[in-house]
Amino acid sequence: MVGLPVPFRYEYLMAETIFSQILLLPQPPFRPIYYTLVIMDLCKVIPYPSNFILQVCFVKCNLHRPVFSLQAVSCLSDSRMQRSNFQFIWPWEEWAYVLDLPKWAPQRVFVQEVLEREVRLSYWDKIKQSIESAPALEELLPPKGTTNFRYSVADVDQTEHGLSTQLTSMVKERSTTREIISWIEGDVIPAHGWDISLRVIAQTLLNIGSKSFTHLITVLERYSQVIAKFCPDQDKQFLLICELSEFWRNNAQMTAIAIDRMMGYRLLSNVAIVRWVFSEPNVNQFHTSDHPWEILGNAVTKTFNRITDLRKEISSLEKSVVSAKEAASKALAELEDAKSKLTLTLVDNEPVLAEDPAKMKRLNSNAEKANEEEVSMRESLEAKEALFARAAEEIEALFIFLYKSFSNVLAEPLRETEGSLHQSGELDEMAIEQEDTSTMELDNEGGSSHRSRANGRGTTNGYNVGEKEQWCLSTLGYVKALTRQYASEIWPLVEKLDAEVLTEDVHPLLKKAVSELDGFFKKVGELVYRVATCSMRMSSHIGSRPLVFCTVSELGYGLCEY
């Protein structure tokens, strides 16, 4: 790829080809890490003045520039993976201006989220060192990932502290699950009630498992029955998540991991997680943090993956049932054929069917085994179909509850900001059009242009969207994103959503965000077709701009229109 025998510079062709693959719908041919490694290797191999990294930045800038206006800040956080392969080197001084923006401005939130995700890939001090060129950005770094154990402070309730100490001793002494449950049911709950008991259980077990991810998994595996016993319904599970988020309030990554693992062990239901995400403390940070959306996305994705896996397993079992049925029919036919070919012989002057005992025994055995295999496959299929029916009910309840939650939290803010919200949307569209006409060009030999601008910086540091308007725009953006991502599961529920959620009193903007599936699929189909068509003609070269560039950029802008 580095030494292609062509008379023109083709680095931008490679960059755009890579991104055209990444953007293929419904998913790229390979995992994202593959494309990251390809980009990393090309950046190392292609030297100055070509600088492949500049071409990558150019393509990403033009492709994702409208994202800032759409508040989809999480779309660019994947860039931290690429920087991790280059010692997290980045010209952060060109992004220092975001500190002058309001805390809800998308570019400020973008920088904040990228730094938080870089800390996940490395460690806090390393990322602090990487922003030495813009030390003021330390303000946007996440807190150091320490725990917030309720019973480690001096002014804590001594009764709860004593219960936590006793539970810790029982765990260290390897008391059985039954012994711990008996102690809680006999001594703790009657004297202190459910809330205190649940708080002590959650805080203590989380503290024991806080040393590492392995410790957390060990605690959950060993004492999952204890947690399940005292968190049987959504109300108790909601309290459990509240305690978990309080314990890990300085570490968003561990909060997400712990909730995800508990959901995997069926200790938390997806509806309980959605309920927690839409609690007031989280709703208030919908526009300033990606943390609630990450946890919500994990819960929905895990539920979606369950039903997707069941579909695959059912499809595989259906094929196995057909194969087993054919094998059983074949074995039975062989047995019947062997019986029909038996000849008569005289034994003691009596006619008797002559048969080969070994052969008949083998054929009978084969027929029985084939029949048993068919029965076993059918039973497995019925079991999977029963699981699928439950999973279908679960995902339907999840999406109905999710959209009801969106409707409830958006109702009042949308009414309060209706006029200014439309004005903000018009300003965003104007900004996109202006940026489209001021695209920097990197087609000269030095890899730069007189029209290039600093990364992310516009012509002004001002941000004129109010906080309520920004909250509405961000939340509506996530409604659209979730609707598109899980359209295959949501589409069959459209009529039920219309009847139960999208009623007459629901704001038109929310209805539009949920009801655009038809138009979205049509738009995506047209844009992907154009990408595929131009990709086949990549050898064509018009002036200094390849045809595929127009298409990849249009894909970004076209999807942003929706």
C-alpha positions in Angstrom: 0.0 0.0 0.0 2.9 2.4 0.7 4.6 2.0 -2.6 1.8 1.9 -5.2 3.1 2.8 -8.7 0.8 5.7 -9.4 1.8 9.2 -10.6 -0.3 11.1 -7.9 -0.5 11.3 -4.2 -2.9 8.7 -2.9 -2.6 8.9 0.9 -6.0 10.6 1.1 -7.5 7.8 -1.0 -6.2 5.3 1.5 -7.6 7.3 4.4 -11.0 7.7 2.8 -11.1 4.0 1.8 -10.5 3.0 5.4 -13.3 5.3 6.6 -15.6 4.1 3.9 -15.1 0.6 5.3 -15.6 1.7 8.9 -18.9 3.4 7.9 -20.4 0.4 6.1 -23.8 -0.5 7.4 -25.0 -2.3 9.3 -21.5 -3.0 10.5 -17.9 -2.9 9.0 -16.4 -6.1 7.7 -13.8 -6.2 10.5 -13.7 -5.1 14.1 -12.7 -1.4 14.8 -9.4 -2.5 16.4 -8.3 -3.8 12.9 -8.7 -0.4 11.3 -6.9 1.2 14.2 -3.9 -1.0 13.6 -3.9 -0.3 9.9 -4.0 3.4 10.5 -1.3 3.1 13.1 1.0 1.2 10.8 0.4 3.6 7.9 1.2 6.5 10.1 4.5 5.0 11.1 5.5 3.9 7.6 4.5 7.0 5.5 7.0 9.8 6.4 6.9 13.6 5.9 5.9 15.4 3.7 3.0 13.0 3.0 2.2 12.5 6.7 -0.6 10.0 6.6 -1.8 11.1 10.0 -2.6 14.5 8.5 -4.7 12.9 5.8 -6.6 10.9 8.5 -7.2 14.1 10.5 -8.4 15.8 7.3 -10.9 13.1 6.5 -12.2 12.8 10.1 -12.5 16.6 10.4 -14.6 16.9 7.2 -16.6 13.8 8.0 -17.4 14.6 11.6 -17.5 18.4 11.7 -21.3 18.5 11.7 -21.2 16.1 14.7 -20.4 19.0 17.0 -23.6 20.7 16.0 -25.6 17.5 16.6 -24.1 17.1 20.1 -23.1 13.5 19.3 -19.8 13.9 21.2 -19.4 10.2 21.9 -19.0 9.5 18.1 -15.4 10.8 18.2 -14.2 9.3 21.4 -12.7 6.4 19.4 -9.8 8.7 18.6 -8.3 8.0 22.0 -7.5 4.5 20.9 -5.4 5.8 18.0 -3.6 8.3 20.2 -2.8 5.5 22.7 -0.6 4.0 20.1 1.4 7.3 19.8 2.0 7.9 23.5 -1.2 10.1 23.7 0.6 12.9 21.8 -1.9 15.5 20.6 -1.8 19.3 20.2 -4.0 20.0 23.2 -3.0 23.7 23.2 -5.3 24.1 20.1 -8.2 22.8 22.2 -7.6 24.9 25.3 -10.2 27.4 24.2 -13.0 25.0 25.2 -12.4 26.1 28.8 -13.9 29.4 27.8 -17.1 27.7 26.7 -20.0 26.8 29.0 -19.8 23.4 30.6 -22.6 22.1 28.3 -20.9 23.2 25.1 -20.4 20.1 22.8 -16.8 20.7 22.1 -16.0 21.1 25.8 -17.9 17.9 26.6 -16.1 16.2 23.7 -12.6 17.1 25.2 -13.8 16.0 28.6 -15.0 12.6 27.4 -11.9 12.0 25.3 -9.6 12.7 28.3 -11.8 10.4 30.5 -11.5 7.5 28.0 -7.7 8.1 27.6 -7.4 7.6 31.4 -9.2 4.3 31.0 -6.6 3.2 28.5 -3.7 4.4 30.6 -3.6 6.0 34.0 -4.4 9.4 35.4 -0.8 10.8 35.8 0.2 9.7 32.3 -2.8 11.6 30.8 -2.1 14.6 32.9 1.5 14.6 31.6 0.2 14.4 28.0 -1.6 17.7 28.4 1.4 19.7 29.6 1.1 21.9 26.6 -2.3 23.0 27.9 -2.2 22.5 31.7 -5.5 24.3 32.2 -7.2 21.3 30.6 -6.5 19.4 33.9 -9.8 20.9 35.0 -11.5 18.5 32.5 -9.7 15.4 33.7 -11.9 12.9 35.6 -11.3 12.4 39.3 -8.7 9.9 40.3 -10.4 6.5 40.4 -10.6 6.1 44.2 -13.4 4.4 45.9 -16.0 6.1 48.2 -16.6 3.5 50.9 -19.3 4.8 53.1 -17.9 3.2 56.3 -14.3 4.4 56.0 -15.0 7.8 57.5 -15.0 8.7 61.1 -18.5 10.3 61.3 -20.3 7.3 59.9 -23.2 5.6 61.8 -21.5 3.2 64.2 -24.2 0.7 64.0 -23.9 0.3 60.2 -20.1 0.4 60.5 -20.3 -2.5 63.0 -22.6 -4.5 60.7 -20.2 -3.9 57.8 -17.2 -5.0 59.9 -19.0 -8.2 60.9 -20.0 -9.0 57.3 -16.4 -8.4 56.2 -15.2 -10.9 58.9 -17.7 -13.5 57.7 -16.4 -13.1 54.1 -12.8 -13.4 55.2 -13.6 -16.5 57.2 -15.2 -17.9 54.0 -18.7 -18.3 55.6 -21.1 -20.0 53.2 -23.8 -18.1 51.4 -26.5 -19.8 53.5 -24.8 -18.7 56.7 -24.6 -15.0 55.5 -28.2 -15.1 54.4 -29.3 -16.6 57.7 -27.4 -13.9 59.7 -29.0 -11.1 57.6 -32.5 -12.5 57.8 -32.3 -13.3 61.5 -30.2 -10.4 63.0 -29.9 -7.5 60.6 -33.3 -7.0 58.8 -35.5 -7.4 61.9 -33.4 -4.9 63.8 -32.5 -2.4 61.1 -34.9 -2.8 58.2 -34.4 -3.5 54.5 -32.8 -0.2 53.4 -29.9 -0.3 55.9 -29.4 -4.0 55.4 -29.1 -3.5 51.6 -26.8 -0.6 52.0 -24.5 -2.6 54.3 -24.5 -5.6 51.9 -23.8 -3.5 48.8 -21.1 -1.3 50.3 -19.3 -4.1 52.0 -19.2 -6.5 49.1 -18.2 -3.8 46.7 -15.4 -2.7 49.0 -14.1 -6.3 49.2 -14.2 -6.5 45.4 -12.7 -3.1 44.7 -9.0 -4.1 44.5 -9.3 -5.2 40.9 -11.6 -6.4 38.2 -10.8 -10.0 39.2 -11.7 -9.4 42.8 -15.1 -7.9 41.7 -15.9 -10.9 39.6 -14.9 -13.3 42.4 -17.2 -11.5 44.9 -20.1 -11.5 42.4 -19.7 -15.1 41.6 -19.3 -16.2 45.2 -22.0 -14.0 46.8 -24.4 -13.5 43.9 -27.1 -15.5 45.8 -26.9 -13.1 48.7 -27.4 -10.1 46.4 -30.2 -11.8 44.5 -31.9 -12.8 47.7 -32.2 -9.2 49.0 -32.7 -7.5 45.6 -35.6 -9.5 44.1 -37.5 -6.6 42.5 -36.9 -3.4 40.6 -37.1 -1.2 43.7 -34.4 -3.0 45.5 -32.3 -3.3 42.4 -32.6 0.5 41.9 -31.3 1.0 45.5 -28.5 -1.4 44.7 -27.4 0.6 41.7 -27.6 3.9 43.7 -25.2 2.4 46.3 -23.0 1.1 43.5 -22.8 4.5 41.8 -22.1 6.2 45.1 -19.3 3.8 45.9 -17.7 4.3 42.4 -18.6 7.9 41.9 -15.0 8.8 41.2 -14.6 6.1 38.6 -17.1 6.0 35.8 -15.4 3.0 34.2 -15.8 0.8 37.2 -19.4 1.9 37.7 -20.2 0.8 34.1 -18.3 -2.4 34.5 -19.9 -3.3 37.8 -23.4 -2.6 36.5 -22.7 -4.6 33.3 -21.4 -7.6 35.3 -24.3 -7.6 37.6 -26.7 -7.5 34.7 -24.8 -10.4 33.2 -25.3 -12.4 36.4 -29.0 -11.5 36.3 -28.7 -9.5 39.6 -30.0 -6.4 37.8 -32.8 -6.1 35.3 -32.5 -3.8 32.3 -35.6 -1.9 33.4 -34.1 -1.2 36.8 -31.0 0.2 35.0 -33.1 2.4 32.7 -35.0 3.6 35.8 -31.7 4.6 37.5 -30.4 6.3 34.3 -33.6 8.5 34.3 -33.4 9.4 37.9 -32.9 13.1 38.6 -29.1 13.2 39.3 -28.4 11.5 36.0 -31.0 13.4 34.0 -29.4 16.6 35.0 -26.1 15.6 33.4 -27.5 14.3 30.1 -25.9 17.2 28.3 -22.6 17.4 30.2 -21.5 13.8 30.5 -21.6 10.6 28.4 -21.6 8.5 31.6 -25.4 7.9 31.9 -25.7 7.2 28.1 -22.8 4.7 28.3 -24.6 2.7 31.0 -27.9 2.9 29.2 -26.3 1.8 25.9 -24.6 -1.2 27.6 -27.9 -2.3 29.1 -29.8 -2.0 25.8 -27.0 -3.6 23.9 -26.8 -6.6 26.2 -30.5 -7.2 26.0 -30.3 -6.8 22.2 -27.4 -9.2 22.0 -29.3 -11.9 24.0 -32.2 -12.0 21.6 -29.8 -11.8 18.6 -27.8 -14.8 19.9 -31.0 -16.7 20.5 -32.1 -16.1 16.9 -28.8 -17.5 15.7 -29.1 -20.5 18.0 -32.7 -21.2 16.9 -31.7 -20.9 13.3 -28.8 -23.3 13.8 -31.1 -25.7 15.8 -33.7 -25.7 13.0 -31.1 -26.8 10.5 -29.9 -29.4 13.0 -33.5 -30.7 13.4 -33.9 -31.0 9.7 -30.6 -32.9 9.4 -31.5 -35.1 12.3 -34.9 -35.8 10.8 -33.2 -36.8 7.5 -30.7 -39.0 9.3 -33.5 -40.7 11.2 -35.5 -41.3 8.1 -32.5 -42.7 6.3 -31.7 -45.0 9.2 -35.3 -46.2 9.3 -35.3 -46.7 5.6 -32.1 -48.8 5.8 -33.7 -50.9 8.5 -36.9 -51.5 6.6 -35.0 -52.3 3.4 -32.9 -54.9 5.2 -36.1 -56.4 6.7 -37.7 -56.6 3.2 -34.7 -58.5 1.8 -34.9 -61.3 4.3 -35.3 -64.8 2.7 -37.1 -67.8 4.0 -35.2 -70.9 5.1 -36.3 -74.2 6.6 -35.4 -74.9 10.2 -36.8 -78.2 11.6 -39.0 -78.3 8.4 -40.5 -74.9 9.4 -40.1 -71.8 7.2 -38.1 -69.1 9.1 -36.8 -65.7 7.9 -33.0 -65.8 7.5 -31.3 -62.7 8.9 -27.8 -61.5 9.8 -28.1 -60.9 13.5 -25.1 -58.5 13.7 -26.3 -56.4 10.7 -29.8 -56.2 12.0 -28.6 -55.2 15.5 -26.4 -52.5 14.0 -29.3 -51.1 11.9 -31.7 -51.2 14.8 -29.2 -49.4 17.0 -28.6 -46.7 14.3 -32.3 -46.1 13.9 -32.8 -45.8 17.6 -29.8 -43.4 18.0 -31.0 -41.3 15.0 -34.5 -41.1 16.5 -33.1 -40.1 19.9 -31.0 -37.4 18.3 -34.0 -36.0 16.5 -36.0 -35.9 19.7 -33.1 -34.3 21.5 -32.8 -31.6 18.9 -36.5 -30.9 18.9 -36.5 -30.5 22.7 -33.5 -28.2 22.5 -35.3 -26.1 19.8 -38.4 -25.9 22.0 -36.4 -24.8 25.0 -34.6 -22.1 22.9 -37.9 -20.9 21.5 -39.3 -20.6 25.0 -36.2 -18.5 26.0 -36.7 -16.5 22.8 -40.3 -15.8 23.7 -39.3 -14.5 27.1 -36.5 -12.5 25.6 -38.9 -10.9 23.1 -41.2 -9.9 25.9 -38.3 -8.5 27.9 -36.9 -6.4 25.1 -40.4 -5.1 24.2 -41.0 -4.1 27.9 -37.6 -2.5 27.9 -38.2 -0.3 24.8 -41.7 0.7 25.9 -40.4 1.7 29.3 -37.4 3.5 27.7 -39.5 5.6 25.4 -41.9 6.4 28.2 -39.0 7.6 30.2 -37.8 9.8 27.4 -41.3 11.2 27.0 -41.6 12.0 30.7 -38.3 13.8 31.0 -38.6 15.7 27.7 -42.2 16.9 28.1 -41.7 20.0 30.2 -38.2 21.1 28.9 -39.5 20.9 25.3 -42.5 23.0 26.1 -40.3 25.6 27.9 -37.7 25.9 25.1 -39.9 25.4 22.0 -39.2 28.8 20.4 -35.5 29.0 21.2 -35.0 25.3 20.3 -36.1 25.9 16.7 -33.8 28.9 16.5 -30.9 26.9 17.8 -31.5 24.2 15.2 -31.5 26.9 12.4 -28.2 28.3 13.7 -26.7 24.8 13.7 -27.7 24.3 10.1 -26.2 27.6 9.1 -22.9 26.7 10.9 -22.7 23.4 9.0 -23.2 25.2 5.7 -20.5 27.8 6.5 -18.0 25.1 7.5 -18.7 23.2 4.3 -17.6 26.2 2.3 -14.4 26.7 4.4 -13.1 23.2 4.3 -9.3 23.1 4.6 -7.4 21.6 1.7 -4.3 19.4 2.0 -3.6 18.7 -1.6 -0.3 20.6 -1.9 3.0 18.8 -1.4 3.6 20.0 2.1 0.4 18.4 3.3 -1.0 21.7 4.5 -2.9 24.7 3.2 -3.3 28.4 3.7 -6.9 27.7 4.5 -6.3 25.1 7.3 -7.5 25.9 10.8 -6.6 24.6 14.2 -8.2 21.4 15.3 -11.8 21.9 16.3 -11.5 25.7 16.5 -14.0 27.8 14.7 -14.0 31.4 13.9 -15.3 32.3 17.4 -15.2 30.9 20.9 -18.7 31.9 21.5 -21.5 29.3 22.1 -24.9 30.8 22.1 -27.1 27.8 22.9 -28.6 27.9 26.4 -28.3 25.1 28.8 -31.9 24.0 28.6 -31.8 24.1 24.9 -28.6 22.1 24.8 -30.1 19.5 27.2 -33.1 19.1 24.9 -30.9 18.8 21.8 -28.6 16.3 23.4 -31.4 14.1 24.7 -33.3 14.2 21.4 -30.0 13.3 19.7 -29.7 10.2 21.8 -33.3 9.2 21.2 -32.6 9.3 17.5 -29.3 7.4 17.9 -30.9 4.6 20.0 -33.9 4.4 17.6 -31.6 3.9 14.6 -29.2 1.5 16.3 -31.9 -0.9 17.4 -34.3 -0.2 14.6 -34.7 -3.9 13.8 -36.2 -4.5 17.2 -38.1 -1.2 17.5 -39.8 -1.4 14.1 -42.2 -4.2 15.1 -43.2 -2.1 18.1 -44.0 1.1 16.2 -47.8 0.6 16.5 -47.6 -0.2 20.2 -45.3 2.8 20.7 -47.8 5.0 18.9 -50.6 3.8 21.1 -48.9 3.8 24.5 -46.1 6.4 24.2 -46.4 8.7 21.2 -49.9 9.9 22.1 -51.4 13.2 21.0 -50.0 15.2 24.0 -46.4 14.1 23.2 -44.2 16.9 21.8 -43.8 16.7 17.9 -40.0 16.8 18.2 -40.0 13.5 20.2 -42.5 12.0 17.8 -40.3 13.0 14.9 -37.2 11.5 16.6 -38.9 8.1 17.0 -41.0 8.0 13.8 -38.3 8.7 11.2 -37.2 5.1 10.7 -38.7 4.9 7.2 -37.0 8.1 6.0 -33.8 7.2 7.8 -33.5 3.7 6.1 -34.2 5.3 2.7 -31.5 8.0 3.3 -28.9 5.5 4.5 -29.6 3.2 1.5 -29.1 6.0 -0.9 -25.9 7.2 0.7 -24.4 3.8 1.1 -25.2 3.0 -2.5 -23.3 6.2 -3.6 -20.3 5.2 -1.4 -20.3 1.7 -3.0 -20.6 3.1 -6.5 -17.8 5.6 -6.1 -15.6 3.1 -4.3 -15.6 1.0 -7.4 -14.4 3.9 -9.4 -11.6 5.0 -7.0 -9.1 4.8 -9.8 -10.8 7.8 -11.3 -9.2 11.1 -10.2 -10.6 14.5 -10.9 -8.2 17.3 -10.4 -6.9 17.1 -6.8 -10.0 15.6 -5.2 -10.9 11.9 -5.6 -14.5 11.0 -6.2 -14.7 8.8 -3.1 -14.0 11.8 -0.8 -17.1 13.5 -1.9 -19.2 10.5 -1.1 -17.7 9.7 2.3 -18.1 13.3 3.4 -21.7 13.4 2.0 -22.4 10.2 4.0 -21.5 12.1 7.2 -23.4 15.3 6.3 -26.3 13.3 4.9 -26.8 11.3 8.1 -26.4 14.4 10.1 -29.4 15.9 8.2 -31.5 13.3 9.9 
